């Protein structure tokens, strides 16, 4: 009889140990994580972040995402940041460079102390977000997507991919520091490689593509620098490429899907997914000041075979084996 009673007590104790964490966690309020994005173009980063968080063991009842979007307008972005800060999240994930810089500006003006993870920013030290890559200092840490440093390499890969290119039109934004830094890297690479480039500041004119069509020659190409204005124009740039038979190289997988020839960089999804580690580290009590900024886990070189066929161009057989292909069943894949 006593053995049965002891066994009953033991069973109750084991069940209590197993179920108590679930009961206590569900009774707790979910941790509020603020999300700020310039617009829907960043949504893949949010998807990657949520997947990364789920794989790290965070579920829907342990965390609550407070998502604010600038709807592709800088003025709206500022007001959405104000709204987000008023909700007092435990930490904030900024889904790009323009979001992170504006967030930092507003937080400093209001003397707000909230940890921030940037989910992919180019040259964060050079643009003043952090003090050092190993020891960021302050409230900001995250992913250096390396797109500024890769800009010169992107030009070189484009030259190698399409040997017939004789001149490159470079799309950049004079209002965005990262874009200007990227252009400087491209200029240095062009000089080293003896390539002709023509910079186009997309902030100079709302109709720069209309102006560019009069400057396009046979065997010209377009190289896109980092900057949210270029991201917003992705579909228009792809249409321009198709209409005037100009190969384009960008940074992101979604640009390939919009219809440009090639991209070289880290994807939105991967940047969001990788940033989940930073969010988890801060939740566990680590200070962003002490969490080293990371390089991208993955750099992807992607070619759109359908666009290649539509443009009627030949690709370098010595380099195409390095690329991932979308629409691989289109004609002429081996050329």
C-alpha positions, -999 to +999 in steps of 0.1 A: +000+000+000+028+024+009+047+016-023+016+025-044+012+058-024+048+067-029+045+059-066+014+081-068+033+110-051+063+105-074+040+106-105+024+139-093+058+155-087+071+145-122+039+158-139+042+191-119+078+196-130+069+189-166+038+211-168+048+240-145+070+259-170+042+258-196+016+270-171+039+298-158+051+309-193+015+311-206+005+332-176+033+357-184+027+385-209+045+380-242+076+400-248+070+429-271+094+431-300+091+462-322+096+459-359+101+490-381+103+489-419+102+514-447+077+494-466+064+461-479+097+455-498+113+445-465+086+419-456+109+390-465+132+401-437+103+398-412+094+363-425+131+353-420+132+368-385+100+350-374+113+317-388+146+321-370+129+330-337+106+299-340+136+277-346+153+292-315+122+281-294+102+314-293+065+309-301+035+331-306+026+333-269+061+341-257+067+370-281+045+397-297+057+416-328+046+452-330+050+459-368+052+495-381+056+504-418+065+537-434+046+527-465+076+537-486+074+573-474+102+588-452+078+612-434+055+583-426+084+563-414+093+589-388+057+590-374+056+552-373+088+551-353+072+576-329+042+554-325+064+523-320+084+540-293+052+550-275+043+513-272+075+507-252+088+475-267+115+455-249+137+457-280+134+468-317+144+452-349+150+477-377+147+461-412+171+483-431+195+512-432+171+541-436+149+527-408+179+522-384+193+557-390+160+574-385+153+553-354+187+563-339+180+600-346+146+600-329+158+579-299+188+602-293+165+633-295+141+618-269+169+601-248+152+567-252+172+536-242+159+505-261+181+478-275+181+477-313+190+450-338+195+461-374+186+432-397+210+440-425+227+474-429+257+482-451+288+498-435+272+504-400+304+517-385+311+541-414+277+556-412+279+561-375+256+534-361+283+516-341+317+524-327+334+491-335+324+459-352+336+437-324+323+459-296+295+481-310+290+501-279+257+519-273+223+503-281+227+490-317+241+458-331+231+434-359+241+423-394+265+441-417+251+429-450+284+439-467+267+454-497+289+485-498+321+464-496+307+440-523+299+468-548+333+467-565+333+429-566+298+430-581+311+452-609+339+427-615+316+397-615+292+414-639+321+422-663+331+385-661+296+372-665+288+391-697+321+397-715+303+418-743+296+447-719+316+477-728+301+504-705+283+504-671+256+528-659+257+529-621+224+537-603+230+553-569+214+577-544+234+608-534+210+613-504+220+579-490+255+576-474+258+539-480+249+544-517+276+570-521+302+548-503+292+520-527+298+542-557+333+551-545+341+514-543+328+509-578+349+538-591+380+523-575+372+489-591+365+504-625+398+522-625+416+490-615+398+470-642+400+498-668+362+499-672+340+528-683+312+538-659+285+565-659+270+573-625+233+582-623+219+598-591+183+586-588+175+616-565+183+641-593+152+633-613+120+614-609+122+604-646+159+594-647+150+562-666+134+583-693+166+604-695+188+573-695+171+557-725+187+584-747+221+575-734+220+538-738+243+523-764+248+488-777+266+466-751+258+489-722+247+475-688+232+488-655+247+481-621+225+489-591+239+503-558+223+498-523+195+523-515+158+520-508+148+542-537+165+517-561+147+489-543+113+507-548+121+510-585+131+474-590+101+465-613+106+497-634+143+489-638+135+454-648+110+467-674+136+491-687+160+463-691+135+442-711+124+471-733+159+484-742+177+450-740+201+462-713+214+436-688+211+446-651+228+434-620+214+441-586+218+429-550+187+409-541+168+377-550+135+397-553+151+419-580+159+387-600+122+377-596+112+411-608+131+404-641+167+416-640+196+394-652+217+388-621+222+396-584+251+393-560+245+398-523+227+384-492+189+379-494+163+397-473+151+364-459+186+354-448+193+388-431+161+385-411+168+349-402+203+356-390+191+386-370+170+363-348+202+352-330+208+388-319+172+391-307+175+359-287+209+370-272+194+403-260+163+386-246+187+364-226+202+395-210+232+404-232+238+441-240+239+451-277+270+471-268+289+438-263+274+417-291+297+418-322+283+428-355+282+398-379+289+394-416+262+377-437+259+339-433+253+336-470+263+355-502+243+344-532+251+349-569+219+344-589+212+345-626+178+346-643+181+323-673+148+334-688+160+371-689+193+360-703+174+343-732+152+373-737+182+397-739+199+374-764+233+376-747+260+350-741+273+343-706+309+334-697+310+296-694+339+298-669+318+317-644+282+305-648+289+273-628+293+296-597+258+309-600+224+297-589+198+298-616+161+307-616+141+297-646+168+271-655+147+255-682+147+285-704+165+282-737+203+287-740+213+277-704+246+262-716+257+294-734 
